[in-house]
Amino acid sequence: MTLNTTETKPEAMLSGTTPVRSGFAALGLSRPIVAELHRTGINEPFPIQALTIADALEGRDLCGRARTGSGKTLAFGLPLVERTTKSDRRAPRSLVLVPTRELASQVVEAIQPFAAIRGLKVLAVYGGVSLQRQAQALNRGIDIVVATPGRLNDLLERRDMTVADVSMVVLDEADQMADMGFMPQVERILQQIDYEHQTLLFSATLDGEVDRLVKRYQHDPVFYEVDSSEEEPIEMHHRFIGVNEEDRIGVAADIAAGPGRTLFFVRTQRGADRLAKRLSQEGVPAGTLHGRMSQPQRERALQAFTRGSIRVLVATNIAARGIHVDGVDIVVHHDLPEDAKTYVHRSGRTARAGASGIVVTMVGWDERRDAETLRRQAGIREAIEPMQPGDPRLADLAAWTPELSEPVVERGGFRQPPQRGRRQQPQGRGQRSTPAEGHQGRSRTFGRKPHSQQTPTDGRRPDRFRGDRRSAARS
């Protein structure tokens, strides 16, 4: 086990100034690998690949910091394939640790064609599938293992596998593994690697537990960060849409009804199932992705979304950590993100690899204060725009520009519904209610009167709001 005892902060050592070599061949990759890259239409390296591949091929430890969708999988995957030698049974020579099952599958899918050229066997190891089958595959001989920390520890404890002969380790999305509480398991694995090895670490941040990981398990690492000037510009359009609760599904269906692929984020598994069902009832077929689904179900849903057989996917926060799909046109925060970090991470599922994308955040009347806080933390100036189902702007979210304003978080919160038992001032028919004193301009609804003012005095059921075409069709 190699320990790095340097006290230098990684942040102080970051650099993106190393000269970028042009072309994959110039980076030192072998001819068969370069030919396979060209065959698949990959002719020029992304900035993170151009910066890191040469050092990785030379056997140096390195840290790479680049955003999601920057091409980091091949940045570590190609050197991994080039430097891996054939292994004995149950003793792979290369190991990749990732936070989620979906990411494990996608890493294997990305490097498999290149591994096949060199006659290397690759296996994804994660929970939710048969442990015995994975043990049998390892016993037949695997050269590269891509694993989640929990399942890998299970196999190590059962002695179905050993990491004693591992010569190359990759920690992908180390910050996400830290956020999900996997660091104790990651360190338990790294402490069992006795062979002198190379470690590559990729992370969105290099502080906290990730910083400790770098200091303890890397030796004289090279630090790389892709400057924004080196990356392709991100064309991400932000839309904050204010909705009444009864309009939320209708607005969501209008957004998802377009021709592109739409990814919805919700907080809970039950919420994901409920939203997918309601969207389907609105004529927009949708799949789901959450932790209560079996691994085969999750893989089928993700494959269907990737291939375009379904254009709408509803995912929970945890399950969505493993989603790495190019070509997502719209990301919708159906439930307001908890913080700016979650907002940025979710939003990064669109506008990848130089493509444009739209990020929509739906804001209920009682969520506006939190939304303003989120806008301020994320540095977003696009104002909240109240909308209802049928609004023509929902059909083409990129065609209009919202007002720009600095986020304002009000101290007193927002006007609450009348408490039960409190007498209200009677209103004549057709008479508009006025805001309560001290609450001028604050309304608990977006674009319509409160329900208490919509009920006719003769006891008849109120007419539905004319702008809600779906509600009108069902009545």
N, C-alpha and C positions, 0 to 999 in steps of 0.2 A: 504494500500500500504506500503510495506516494503522498506526503503531506507538504503543503506549501505554508511556511510560517511567516511569510511577508505580512507586514502590517499596512502596506500601501492600499488605499481605498481604490477599488476598481474604477469608480467614477473619475478619479483623477488621471487614470491611465488610458481612458478611452481615446481612440483615434480613428479617423476616417480618411487620413491623409496618405496612406500607403498607396503607391502607384497601382492603378488597376490595369492588369494585363488583358490584352484584347484576344478574344477567342478561347475556346476550351482547350485546344491543342497547346497553346502557349502557356497554359496553367500547369501542364505536365500530365494531363490525362492520356491514357493509352489510346491508340488508334481505334480499336474495336469499340471502346466506350464513346469516343467522339463520333464515330460513324453511327452508333445507335442514337445518340442525341440528335444528329442531323436527320436521321430517318423519322424521328418523331416530331420534327419541325422545330427543335430547339437549337438555334444556330449561334446565339450570342448569350453569354452569361449575364445574369442579373448582378447588380452591384455587390450584394453580399457574397455571391458565388465567386466573383472575380477577386474579391478581397481575401477570402479565407481558404479557397481550395488549395493553392500552392503551399501554404504553411501546413495545412492538414496533411497533404501528401508527404511532406518532409518529416512528419511525426511530431510536430509541436503541439502542445496543449494550447487551446484558444477559447476565447469567449466572444460570441457574436451577439450583438444587440440590433435587432431589426424588427420591423412591424410584421404582423401576420400577412401572408400573401406575398412576401418579398423574395421567395425562392430559397428559403433556408433548408428545406428538406433535401434538395439536391446538393446544397452547399456542404452538408455533412454526409449525405448518402453516397455521392460519387467517390470521395476519398475512402469512405468506409468499405465500399466494394473493392477498390483498388488495393487496399492494404490488408484485407482479410485473407487468411490462408485456410485451407481445408482443416477441419477439426475432427477430433475423435467423438465417439458417441457420448452424449450427455455433457459435453464440454465445449460449448461454442467459443469462438475466438473473438467475436464482436457482439456488443450489447448496446441497444438503444432503449432508454427509459423515457416513457411518455406519460402524460396524466390521464388519458382516457382511452377507452376501447376503440372508439372511432378513429382517433388519431393513429393508434397502432396499426389499424387496418390500412389507413391511407398511406402511412410511411412504407409499409410492405408493398403496397400496390405501386408506389413511386419507384422503389429501388429494385423490384423483382426483375424487370427486363434486363437491367445492367448486371445483376447478380447471376442471371442465367448464362450470360456470355462467358463468365469466368467459372461456370460450373458450381456455383455456391448455392446452398439451400438456405432459405429465409423462412422464419416462422414468427407469426404474431401470437403473443401469449397474453391473455387477459381473462377476467372473470366473466361469468354469464354463460360459459360453454363448458363442455366436459373437461375436467382436470385430467382424467385418465387418458383421453385421446391426445392431449398435449404432451403428457408424459411419454406416451408411446412414440409420438413423432420425434421427441428429443432423443429417445433411445435408439432410433434409426439413424440419427446423425443430423445435426443442424449446425450451420456455420455462423449465421447471424440471427440473433433473437431480438425482436422488438416487443417490449413488454410494459405492462403497467406494474407499478411497484408491489401492489397487494398480491396479485396472482404469482408474480415471480418469487416472492417470499414464501408462498405456499409450496411451490415446487422445490425450492431450496431446502425447506424444512423437511420435506418428504424424501429428500436426496434423489429426486428424479432428475436433478440438474446440478451442475457446479459452475461457479464463475471463477474458479481458481486460475484457469488458463486464458481468461479474457485479456486481450492485448489492446483493445480499443473500446472506449466507452463514450456514448453520446447521451447527454442530458438535454432533451428537447422540451421547450416551454417550461424551464425550471421554475419560473415564477408562478405558473399555474399549479405545479405540483406542490409548491409551498402554500399557496392559497387553499388548496384542497386538503392540507394536513398530511401530505405524503412524505415529508422530509425525514422523519424517523425511520421509515421503511427504506427510503433511498439510501440513507447513511448505513443502515444495516447491510444493504447489498454491497455498497462500495467497500466496506470494511472487510468483506470476504474475498476481495480481488487481491491475491498475493502477487501475481505476476506484474512485473514492471509494465505499465500500460500508458496509453495516450488518452486524454480526456478532452472532449469537445463539449462546450456548454453553450446553449442558445437560450436567450431569455429576453423578455421585454424590459425587465428591470434587473439591475445588478446590486441590489441593496438587501438589507435584512438577512434572512436565511440563505438567500442565494449568494450573498457576499461571503457568508461563513463557509458555504460549500466550496466556493472558489479558493478560499485561503487554505482549507484543509485538504482538498483532494486534487488540486492542480499544481503543477510545477512550472514556474516561470511562464505563465500563459501570455499569449499575445491577445490584446483586446481590440476588437473592431466594432465600430458603430457606423452604420450607413447614414451619411448626412442626407438631409432632405433634398439638397441640391443634386445628390447623386442618384436618388430614386426618381422614378417617374412621378410627375405631379399627381396628387390625389384629387379627383373631382368628385367630392362627396357633398350632396345637397341635403341640408337639414330642414325638416319640416316638423314643427310642433303644432299639433291639431287639438283644439279644445272641443270636447264632446260631452253631451249629456249622457248619463249612464244608459238610458234606453236607446240611444243612437249608436252606441259603441260597436255593436255587431254589424249594423248597416254600413257604417263608415268603413269598418274593416273589410267587409265584402266588396265595397266599391273600389278600395285600394287594390285588393287581390284579384279583381276581375280582369285586370290588364293582361297583355300577352307575355310579360316577363315572369321571372321566378321571384317569389316573395317568401321571405322567412320571417315568421312571427316569433316573438319571445314572450313567454309568460312565466309566472313565478312557480306554479305548482303543477304536478302531474294531472290532477283532476281538472285544473284550469285548461291544460293543453287539450285533453280529451273533449272538454265541453266546447272550446272554441272551434276545434276541427269539426265537430258535429254540427254546430250552428252555421259555420261557413258552408258546409255541404248542403244544409237545408236551404241556404240562400243561393244555391246553384254554383258554388265554388268548391270543387272537391279539394280536400286537404289531407295530408298525412300528419302523423305525430312522431315525436322523438322525445322520450323521457325514460327515467331510470326504472320504471316499473315494467317496461317492455323487456322481453327476452333479447339476447344479443342477436339471434337471427332476425327477429322482428325489426330491431333497430337498423341492422344492415340493409334489410330490404327497403325500409323507408328512406334511408339515406341514398341508396342506389337509385331508387325511383325518382328522387328529387334531383340527383346529379344528372341522370339521363334524360330528365324532362318528361317522364311519363306522368308525374304529378308536378304541378307548378307552384304549389303552396305547401309549406311545411311549418308546423307549429311545434316549437321546442321549448323545453325548460332551460334554465340557466346552466345547470350542471351538465346536462346532456349536450348542450350546445357548445361546450368547451372543445368538443372533438370535431366540430363541423369545419371542414376546410374545403369549400366548394367554390370554384371559380364561376363567374357568370350569374351571381345573385344580384338581381336588379334593385330590389327593395328590401330593406330590413325594417320591420315594424316592432317598436317597443309597445306591445299591446298593454302590458303592465309597466308602470313607470320604473325605470332602473333604480336600484338602491343608492347608487352613488355614481360619480363621474367615471371611475375606473370601470365599472360594469358597463356603463354607456359606451365608452370607447371600445371596450373589448367586443361587445355585441355588434357595434356598428362596423367594426373591422371585417365583418363577413361580406360586406359589399365594397365596391370601389377597389378591387384587388387587381394586382398586376397591371396597373395603368388604366383599367376600365373605370367608367363613371358609375355612380350609384346614388341611391336616395335612402335617407334614414328618416323614418317617421316615428314620432313619439306621441302617443295618445294621452291626453291630459284630461282627467275628470275635474269637475268644478271644485271638489275638495282636495285636489292634488296640485293646484296651481302654485301654491307657495313652495312646495317641494320641487316643482318643475323649474321655478325661477332660480332656486338654489342650484339645481343641476346645471342649468344654462350658465350660471356664473362660474361654477367649478370647471365646466368643460370648455369655457371660453366661446360659447355660441351666442351670436347676437340675433339670430332669426327669432322673431316674436311669435307668441302663441296666436294662432288663427282659429277662431271658432268656426266649426263646420257641422253640417248635418248630412245625412244620406241624400244622395242625388246631387250634391254640389259638383258642378262640372270640373272644378279644380282637382278633384280626387281621381279623375280619369287620366290626367297627365300631370303628375306632381312636379315634373321638371319644367313645365311650360310657364309657370308663374313664379314670381319672386315675393317672398313674404317681407313685411316691414322689418327693418333693423332697429333694435333698441337694446339698451343696456338692461340686463336683468335687474328687477327690483323685487326684493323680498320684504313684504309688509310685516310689521311687527304684530299687528293684531289679528293676523290670519284672515279668514274670509267669513262672510255672513253664513250662519248656520240655519238649518230649517227651523221653523217655529217649534217650540217645545210643546209636548202633549199637555193639554189642559189649560194652556194659556189662551185667553180670549183675544181674538184678532178684531181690529177695527172693521166693521162691515163695509162692503164695497157695493156700489150700485152696478147693474149689468152694463158692461162695456167700459166701465171706469178703470183706468190704469192705476195700479198700485205704485206708490212712491217708495224709494229706498228709505230704510230706517235712518234716523238721525245718527250721524257719525259713520255711516256706511255709504256715503255718496259714491256712486259709480261702481260699487261692488255688487255683483250678482251671483247667486248660487247656480245659475244656469248659463249655458252658452247659447245665445241666439233665440231664446223663447221665454215666455213668462213662466213663473213657477207653477207647479201643478195646481196649487190651491186657487189660482186665478183662472184656471181653465174649466172648472166644473160649473156647468150651468145651474142656475138657482132653481130650476123646475125639477131637478132630480134626474134628468136624462143623462145618459153616458156622454162624456165630452167627445166631440169630433177629434180624430187624430190630426196631428200637425200636417198641414198640406204638403210640406216639403218632404215628408217621410214616405216615399213611394212604396217601400216594402210594407210598411205598416198598413198603408191604405189598401194594398193588394190583398193582405190577409184578412182585413175586416169584412 
